[in-house]
């Protein structure tokens, strides 16, 4: 017995929950009141179908038109109209809109909706997919994409940027792996799984990993430029130099994340690369720096151009502004904001901090038995490591701390 018809809308489709075998209504037709013979089957996904009886043979015909939201409601209705008309008029059926019709562009949209939101780099990954991959193979049927197609795409990218090719390959492996596991578009194997990075980049000059560490004179220029740069970018840069944390870990910090009792900034797990919360001890100099920041009633972010409502952004412009300020005094070749983190970690070793504690300062994930069994935070040791870094920084690198911070250390 057929269920009551409903006028399908995007809002209604989005409200439907996945069903499992045994659930009432699992994989049963629900019909669209707006278009005859058009319906959905609800299981782990919402699948669009045409269900119609051939007027000449009396045979019941079902035609899959794709899954929502990979295929839009409007597109599925259009495919169903064409299918119904062809069956009624005795014409050949149009090309299927189900698995065989699922393109890479369809996969990319679903991947951005279902997978990327859980990644720390979701925005950058989505932009890379739209920029590097979809324009090249977006219209290709997913099940027809081969390893050779992936190699050809990656080689073209590698000729321009080996670094970009390596990132695209990494994302393709994840995308196709997810699609094959879920049998999206009928995909059964990952066409990018067997492509080795080493062979892709062979003969092309590239940095296996960036190893740039700023010289003392260069770090001195960066610090001076930060002192001369107004809030929020100047204090943000100083905090990065003092703490060695990643840019977004500090740029998105909130006042509510500062634990005065524990004397630390508790960076939540969702903002950490290792997906574990990181308590960053605050030294007297860090406290002095943070206490000088403005507090806004309308928002909680430490560094903000919107009165605390949103965290600061526009880092490429910030870097350009810093470079101009530095160039007025001297020049620093090929440096990036992330180099400050590597420079600070190197400085910890110079200051005599043991490697184990130095790695804890910058929240590198521990391995082996330490990761499994040792749950101690080593807060006192991390604080001492940061104090040793500041002593080295102000006594040897920067020569002397700024006046406003000198008092905080006394």
C-alpha positions in Angstrom: 0.0 0.0 0.0 1.4 3.4 -1.0 2.1 6.0 1.6 0.4 9.4 1.3 1.9 11.8 -1.1 3.9 14.9 0.0 5.0 17.9 -2.0 8.8 17.5 -1.9 10.8 20.6 -0.8 14.4 21.0 0.2 13.4 21.8 3.7 11.4 18.7 4.0 14.1 16.5 2.5 16.7 17.8 4.9 14.4 17.1 7.8 14.4 13.3 7.0 16.6 11.1 9.2 18.5 8.1 7.8 16.8 4.7 8.2 18.3 1.3 8.9 17.1 -2.1 7.8 14.1 -3.0 9.9 13.0 0.6 10.4 9.4 1.3 9.3 9.5 2.8 5.8 13.1 1.6 5.0 13.7 1.6 1.2 9.9 2.1 0.6 8.6 4.6 -2.0 7.4 8.0 -0.8 5.7 9.9 -3.7 6.0 13.5 -4.7 2.5 15.2 -4.9 3.9 17.7 -7.3 5.1 15.3 -10.0 3.5 11.9 -11.0 5.7 8.8 -10.8 8.5 10.7 -9.0 9.5 9.6 -5.5 12.2 8.8 -3.0 13.5 5.7 -1.2 14.8 6.4 2.3 17.7 4.4 3.7 21.1 5.5 4.8 20.7 8.1 2.0 17.7 9.7 0.2 17.6 8.2 -3.3 15.5 9.8 -6.1 13.5 7.4 -8.3 11.0 7.2 -11.1 8.5 4.4 -10.6 6.1 3.8 -13.5 4.3 1.0 -15.2 5.1 0.6 -19.0 1.7 1.1 -20.7 2.6 -1.4 -23.5 3.9 -4.3 -21.4 2.5 -3.7 -18.0 6.0 -4.1 -16.6 6.9 -2.0 -13.5 10.0 0.1 -14.1 12.1 1.8 -11.5 14.9 4.3 -12.5 17.4 5.7 -10.0 18.2 9.4 -10.5 20.8 9.9 -7.9 21.0 10.7 -4.2 20.1 13.9 -2.3 21.8 16.4 -1.9 24.4 15.3 -4.5 21.6 15.6 -7.1 19.3 18.6 -6.4 15.6 18.2 -6.2 15.1 20.3 -9.3 17.5 18.2 -11.3 16.0 14.9 -10.1 12.5 16.1 -11.1 13.8 17.0 -14.5 15.4 13.6 -15.0 12.1 11.9 -13.8 10.1 13.9 -16.3 12.3 12.8 -19.1 12.2 9.2 -18.0 8.4 9.1 -17.6 7.9 10.7 -21.0 10.3 8.2 -22.7 8.5 5.2 -21.2 5.1 6.5 -22.0 6.0 7.4 -25.6 8.0 4.2 -26.2 11.3 6.0 -26.7 14.7 4.9 -25.5 15.4 5.8 -22.0 17.7 8.8 -21.3 21.1 8.2 -19.8 20.7 7.1 -16.2 21.0 9.7 -13.4 22.0 7.3 -10.7 25.5 5.8 -9.9 26.7 6.0 -13.5 25.7 9.7 -13.7 27.4 10.7 -10.5 30.3 13.1 -11.4 33.4 14.1 -9.5 31.7 17.5 -9.0 28.8 15.7 -7.4 31.2 13.9 -5.1 33.0 17.2 -4.3 29.8 18.9 -3.1 28.8 16.0 -0.9 32.4 15.7 0.5 32.4 19.4 1.4 29.0 19.0 3.1 29.6 15.7 5.0 33.4 15.3 5.6 35.2 18.7 5.5 33.2 20.3 8.3 35.1 18.1 10.8 38.5 19.1 9.6 40.5 21.9 11.1 41.6 23.0 7.5 38.1 22.7 6.0 38.0 26.1 4.3 41.4 25.7 2.7 40.7 22.1 1.6 37.4 23.2 0.0 39.1 26.1 -1.8 41.8 23.8 -3.1 39.2 21.3 -4.4 37.3 24.0 -6.2 40.5 25.6 -7.6 42.7 22.6 -8.5 40.5 19.5 -9.1 36.9 20.2 -10.0 37.7 22.4 -13.0 39.8 19.6 -14.5 37.7 16.4 -13.8 34.5 17.8 -12.3 32.3 16.6 -15.3 33.8 13.1 -15.4 31.6 10.2 -14.2 33.0 9.1 -10.9 33.2 5.4 -11.8 35.1 6.2 -15.0 38.0 8.1 -13.3 41.2 6.0 -13.5 44.6 6.1 -11.9 46.0 7.5 -15.1 43.5 10.4 -15.0 44.7 11.2 -11.5 48.3 11.0 -12.6 47.8 13.3 -15.5 46.0 15.9 -13.3 48.7 15.7 -10.6 51.6 16.0 -13.1 50.1 19.2 -14.5 49.9 20.6 -11.1 53.4 19.4 -10.1 54.9 21.2 -13.2 53.6 24.4 -11.7 53.8 23.7 -8.0 55.2 20.5 -6.5 53.9 21.5 -3.1 50.4 22.0 -4.4 50.5 18.6 -6.2 51.4 16.9 -3.0 48.5 18.5 -1.1 46.1 17.7 -4.0 47.2 14.0 -4.0 46.6 13.8 -0.2 43.1 15.2 -0.6 42.3 13.0 -3.5 43.3 9.9 -1.6 40.9 10.8 1.2 38.0 11.8 -1.1 38.2 8.6 -3.2 38.8 6.4 -0.2 35.6 7.8 1.4 33.7 7.5 -1.8 34.7 3.9 -2.4 34.0 2.9 1.2 30.5 4.3 0.8 30.1 3.1 -2.8 29.2 6.6 -3.9 28.7 6.7 -7.7 29.3 3.0 -7.8 33.0 3.5 -7.0 34.6 0.3 -5.7 38.3 1.2 -5.7 40.4 4.3 -4.9 42.1 5.4 -8.1 44.6 7.7 -6.2 45.6 5.1 -3.6 48.6 3.7 -5.5 50.2 7.0 -6.6 53.5 7.5 -4.7 54.4 11.0 -3.8 58.1 10.2 -4.4 57.5 9.3 -8.0 55.1 12.2 -8.6 57.8 14.7 -7.5 60.8 13.0 -8.9 63.0 15.4 -10.8 61.1 18.4 -9.6 62.8 20.7 -7.1 60.8 20.9 -3.9 61.2 21.3 -0.2 60.5 18.0 1.6 59.8 20.0 4.7 60.3 23.6 5.4 63.3 24.2 7.7 63.6 28.0 7.8 64.7 29.3 11.2 65.1 33.1 11.6 68.5 34.4 12.6 68.7 36.5 15.7 69.0 39.7 13.7 66.0 38.7 11.6 63.9 37.9 14.6 64.9 41.2 16.1 63.5 43.0 13.0 60.2 41.0 13.2 59.8 41.9 16.9 60.5 45.5 16.3 57.9 45.6 13.5 55.4 43.9 15.7 56.0 46.6 18.4 55.3 49.3 15.8 52.1 47.5 14.5 48.9 48.4 16.2 46.4 46.1 17.8 45.4 43.4 16.9 48.2 42.3 14.6 51.2 43.6 16.5 50.3 42.0 19.9 49.2 38.8 18.1 52.6 38.5 16.5 54.4 39.1 19.8 52.3 36.4 21.4 53.3 34.0 18.6 57.0 34.7 19.2 56.7 34.3 23.0 54.5 31.1 22.9 55.5 29.2 19.8 51.9 28.2 19.1 50.3 27.9 15.7 48.7 31.0 14.2 45.0 30.0 14.5 45.5 28.6 18.0 46.3 32.1 19.2 44.4 34.2 16.7 41.1 32.6 17.8 41.8 32.7 21.5 39.0 33.9 23.8 39.1 35.6 27.2 36.9 32.8 28.6 39.8 30.3 27.7 42.1 31.9 30.2 42.1 30.0 33.5 43.4 32.5 36.1 43.6 29.8 38.8 45.8 27.5 36.7 47.6 30.4 35.1 47.2 29.2 31.6 45.4 29.7 28.3 43.5 26.5 27.6 43.4 26.0 23.9 40.5 23.6 23.1 40.9 20.4 21.2 39.0 21.5 18.2 41.6 24.2 17.5 44.6 22.0 18.0 46.1 20.0 15.2 46.6 17.0 17.5 42.9 17.2 18.6 43.8 17.4 22.3 43.3 20.4 24.5 46.5 22.2 25.3 47.1 24.3 28.5 49.6 27.0 27.6 51.2 28.4 30.8 51.2 32.2 30.8 54.5 33.8 31.8 54.7 37.2 33.4 55.6 38.8 30.1 52.7 37.0 28.3 50.3 38.2 31.1 51.5 41.8 30.7 51.0 41.6 27.0 47.5 40.2 27.3 46.5 42.6 30.0 47.3 45.5 27.7 44.7 44.2 25.1 41.3 46.0 24.9 38.3 44.2 26.3 35.0 44.4 24.5 31.5 44.0 25.9 30.1 42.7 22.5 32.5 39.8 22.1 35.0 37.4 23.7 37.9 37.2 21.3 41.3 38.5 22.4 42.4 39.5 18.9 39.6 41.1 16.9 38.8 43.9 14.5 35.0 43.5 15.1 34.9 44.5 18.8 35.4 40.9 19.9 32.5 39.4 17.9 34.8 37.5 15.5 38.5 36.5 15.6 41.0 38.5 13.6 41.5 37.5 10.0 43.3 38.9 6.9 46.7 37.3 7.7 48.1 37.8 4.2 47.5 41.5 4.5 49.1 41.5 8.0 52.2 39.7 6.6 52.5 42.3 3.8 52.2 45.1 6.3 54.9 43.6 8.4 57.2 43.1 5.4 56.8 46.8 4.5 57.7 47.8 8.1 60.7 45.5 8.1 61.8 46.6 4.6 62.0 50.2 5.9 64.8 49.0 8.3 66.4 46.0 6.5 65.2 42.9 4.6 64.4 39.3 5.5 64.4 36.8 2.7 61.7 34.1 2.3 60.1 34.1 5.8 56.6 33.0 6.8 54.6 33.4 10.0 54.9 29.7 10.8 58.7 30.1 10.8 58.4 31.9 14.2 57.2 28.6 15.7 60.2 26.7 14.3 62.5 29.5 15.4 61.0 29.4 18.9 61.4 25.6 19.1 65.0 25.9 18.0 65.5 28.6 20.7 64.2 26.2 23.4 67.1 23.8 22.5 69.5 26.8 22.6 68.2 27.7 26.0 68.9 24.2 27.4 65.4 22.8 27.5 65.2 19.1 27.2 63.7 17.9 23.9 60.8 16.1 25.7 59.6 19.3 27.4 60.3 21.5 24.3 58.0 19.3 22.3 55.3 19.7 25.0 55.6 23.5 24.8 54.6 23.5 21.2 52.0 20.7 21.7 53.6 18.2 19.4 51.8 14.8 19.8 53.7 12.4 21.9 54.4 8.9 20.6 55.0 5.4 22.1 54.4 4.7 25.8 54.4 8.4 26.7 51.3 8.9 24.5 49.5 5.9 25.9 50.4 5.8 29.5 51.8 9.1 30.6 48.8 11.5 31.1 50.7 14.0 33.3 50.6 17.6 31.9 54.0 18.7 33.1 52.7 22.2 33.6 55.5 23.4 35.8 58.2 22.1 33.5 56.5 23.7 30.4 56.3 27.0 32.3 60.0 26.8 33.2 60.8 26.0 29.5 58.9 29.2 28.4 60.7 31.3 31.0 64.1 30.0 29.7 63.1 30.9 26.2 62.1 34.4 27.2 65.4 34.8 29.0 67.3 33.8 25.9 65.0 35.9 23.7 65.4 39.2 25.7 69.0 38.8 26.8 70.6 37.5 23.7 68.3 37.8 20.7 66.4 41.1 21.3 69.2 42.4 23.5 66.7 43.8 26.1 63.0 43.5 26.7 60.7 46.5 25.9 60.2 48.8 28.9 56.6 47.8 29.5 57.6 44.1 29.7 60.8 44.6 31.8 58.7 45.6 34.8 56.5 42.5 34.4 59.5 40.3 34.9 60.7 41.9 38.1 
